[in-house]
Each structure stands twice: as structure tokens, then as C-alpha cells.
Amino acid sequence: MSSESDTMATNGLSGHAGWLVGGALGGAIGAVAFGIVMWLLDPNVLSAAIPAIYGLEPVGPVGWGIHVAHGIGLGIIFGLLITRPLFLGILRSDAETDALARTGIVFRTIAAGFVFGLVVWTVLPLLVLPVWMDTIGGSGGANALTSTVAGSLFGHLLFGTVLGAVFVATVDLHGRTAETPF
């Protein structure tokens, strides 16, 4: 494993609340990056479809606020998961391949964010959203969202990558204990 010096991964926030702050900050910045992509592709998704999920009228920046709040919540979940001893052990474990052996915890955490974005895209818009829209009985925003689900893959991957990068830049991952899972 490569050694990294003078990075926030070794000098960042530590303690019991470091992951919370890093996850919330990374989630907010990742959601803004994803929101910009959505806004450029179809502004109606942010302004109308996201508020419609909760039965709200498209008024002002309500969609942006909901979208960033979702990002903060997901960022906190990422921070909670990635700082658990099992996941830290996976991030720190020695790899058998030369390509992975040359990477350090910074790259692996960013890659974990990428995978987290993929999982979020798979679970929330593909599985949970259709059930949610059927449950509340509204289809006003469902049509706009289902037409953009495939296009939102890029946005979710961007969200996860930015989340991982901000998280590893702000949280001390070296000062935490880890289990060797393998």
C-alpha cells in the first residue's frame, strides 16, 4: 500500500463527530454538483419533480433544498458506514493485484464513494421511488423522474465521487481502528 503524507486523510477531523461533519459536508457538496448536472439537463426535475415526490407544489428553490437535504442525509450514512472497523479494514487491506496495491486510502475512499453513488442510484430511483409514488398516489413527478432515471446515473456517480473526495479530504481515517476482514 502506498504511503500518503500531509493529506487530510491523515490530518483531518477526528473524534466521534468527524465522520458526521465530513459526511454532511461531502453530501451537500456532492448534491450541489449532481444538482447542477440535473439543472443543465432538465431544470424541471429539480423545480417540479423532486417536490412532487412529497406532494409539494413547485415553488422557488424547494426542489434544490430537498435535493441538498437528501445529499446531506446520504452523506451521513456514507460517513457512518465508511468509518466502521469492517469497512476501514477493507479500505486498508493489502491487495493482491499491482494496480490496487499502489493505491492508498485516499483513492480507495473516493472509489468507495463512487460505488456508494451507484448503490444509491440502484436503490432509490429504481426501486424505492416507483413504490413511493404508487403509495402516495401521485404521478405528477413520477413521469419526469422515470424519464430521467437512466440519465441520472451519471449524476449519482458524480455525487458519490465528490462525496468520497470531500470526505477523505476532511476526515482523519488513519487515526481510527480497523478490523482485517479477510
C-alpha positions in Angstrom: 0.0 0.0 0.0 1.3 3.4 -0.8 2.0 5.9 1.9 0.4 9.2 1.8 1.7 12.1 3.8 0.3 15.5 4.6 -3.2 14.6 3.4 -6.4 15.4 5.2 -6.9 11.6 5.4 -4.1 11.7 8.0 -4.6 15.1 9.4 -8.4 15.8 9.1 -11.3 15.8 11.5 -11.0 13.1 14.1 -13.0 12.1 17.1 -16.6 10.9 17.4 -18.2 13.6 15.3 -15.6 13.9 12.5 -17.4 11.4 10.2 -20.7 13.2 10.8 -19.3 16.6 9.7 -17.3 15.1 6.8 -20.3 13.1 5.6 -22.7 16.0 5.8 -20.3 18.4 4.1 -19.4 15.8 1.4 -23.1 15.0 0.8 -24.1 18.7 0.5 -21.3 19.4 -2.0 -21.9 16.2 -3.9 -25.7 17.0 -4.1 -24.9 20.5 -5.4 -22.6 19.0 -8.1 -25.3 16.5 -9.0 -28.0 19.2 -9.0 -26.0 21.3 -11.4 -25.9 18.4 -13.8 -29.7 17.8 -13.4 -30.4 21.5 -13.8 -28.4 21.6 -17.1 -30.1 18.5 -18.5 -33.7 19.2 -17.3 -34.4 22.0 -14.8 -37.9 20.6 -14.3 -36.6 17.7 -12.3 -35.3 20.0 -9.6 -38.1 22.5 -9.7 -41.1 20.3 -10.1 -40.4 16.5 -9.9 -38.5 16.4 -6.6 -41.1 18.5 -4.7 -43.8 16.3 -6.3 -42.3 13.3 -4.6 -43.5 14.8 -1.3 -46.7 16.2 -2.7 -45.4 19.8 -2.8 -46.0 22.4 -5.4 -43.0 23.6 -7.4 -42.3 26.9 -5.5 -38.9 28.6 -5.8 -35.9 26.7 -4.6 -37.8 24.0 -2.7 -36.5 21.3 -5.1 -32.9 22.4 -4.5 -33.4 22.4 -0.8 -34.9 18.9 -0.8 -32.2 17.6 -3.1 -29.4 19.0 -0.9 -31.1 17.7 2.2 -31.2 14.2 0.6 -27.5 14.6 -0.1 -26.7 15.5 3.4 -28.6 12.5 4.8 -26.9 10.1 2.3 -23.5 11.7 3.1 -24.0 11.0 6.8 -24.9 7.4 6.0 -21.7 7.1 3.9 -19.7 8.6 6.8 -21.2 6.2 9.3 -20.5 3.2 7.0 -17.0 4.0 5.9 -15.7 4.7 9.4 -16.9 1.3 10.8 -14.0 -1.0 11.5 -15.1 -3.6 8.9 -15.2 -1.1 6.1 -12.0 0.6 7.2 -10.4 -2.9 7.2 -11.5 -3.4 3.6 -10.1 0.0 2.6 -6.8 -0.7 4.2 -6.4 -4.4 3.3 -3.5 -5.4 1.1 -4.4 -6.1 -2.4 -3.1 -9.0 -4.5 -3.0 -7.0 -7.8 -0.3 -4.5 -8.5 -2.7 -1.8 -9.6 -4.7 -1.9 -6.3 -1.6 -2.4 -4.2 -0.3 1.0 -5.4 -3.4 2.8 -4.3 -3.9 4.2 -0.9 -6.8 5.0 1.4 -7.5 8.3 -0.4 -8.1 6.7 -3.8 -10.0 3.8 -2.2 -12.3 6.1 -0.3 -13.1 8.0 -3.4 -13.7 4.7 -5.2 -16.0 3.7 -2.3 -17.9 7.0 -2.8 -18.3 6.1 -6.5 -19.7 2.6 -5.6 -21.9 4.3 -2.9 -23.3 6.6 -5.7 -24.0 3.5 -7.8 -25.8 1.8 -5.0 -27.9 4.9 -4.2 -28.9 5.1 -7.9 -29.8 1.5 -7.9 -31.9 1.5 -4.7 -33.6 4.9 -4.6 -34.7 5.9 -8.1 -35.0 2.4 -9.5 -36.6 0.5 -6.5 -37.9 2.9 -3.8 -39.2 5.8 -6.0 -41.7 3.8 -8.0 -43.1 2.2 -4.8 -43.2 5.6 -3.1 -45.1 7.2 -6.0 -47.6 4.4 -6.1 -48.1 4.7 -2.3 -48.8 8.4 -2.2 -51.0 8.1 -5.4 -49.4 11.0 -7.2 -47.9 10.7 -10.6 -47.2 14.3 -11.3 -43.4 14.0 -10.7 -43.2 10.3 -11.4 -43.2 10.8 -15.2 -40.5 13.4 -15.1 -38.4 11.3 -12.8 -38.8 7.9 -14.6 -37.8 9.5 -17.9 -34.6 10.7 -16.3 -33.6 7.7 -14.3 -31.1 6.4 -16.8 -29.7 9.9 -17.3 -29.3 10.3 -13.5 -26.8 7.5 -13.4 -24.0 10.0 -14.2 -25.3 12.4 -11.6 -25.4 9.8 -8.9 -21.9 8.6 -9.8 -20.7 12.2 -9.6 -22.4 12.7 -6.3 -20.7 9.6 -4.8 -17.3 10.5 -6.2 -17.5 14.1 -4.9 -18.8 12.7 -1.5 -15.8 10.3 -1.2 -13.3 13.0 -2.2 -14.7 15.6 0.3 -15.0 13.0 3.0 -11.4 11.8 2.7 -10.2 15.4 2.5 -11.9 16.3 5.7 -11.9 13.2 8.0 -8.9 11.5 9.6 -9.2 7.9 8.6 -5.7 6.8 9.8 -6.5 7.5 13.4 -9.3 5.0 13.5 -9.1 1.3 14.4 -9.9 -1.2 11.7 -10.5 -5.0 11.5 -8.9 -7.1 8.9 -11.9 -8.6 7.2 -10.1 -11.2 5.1 
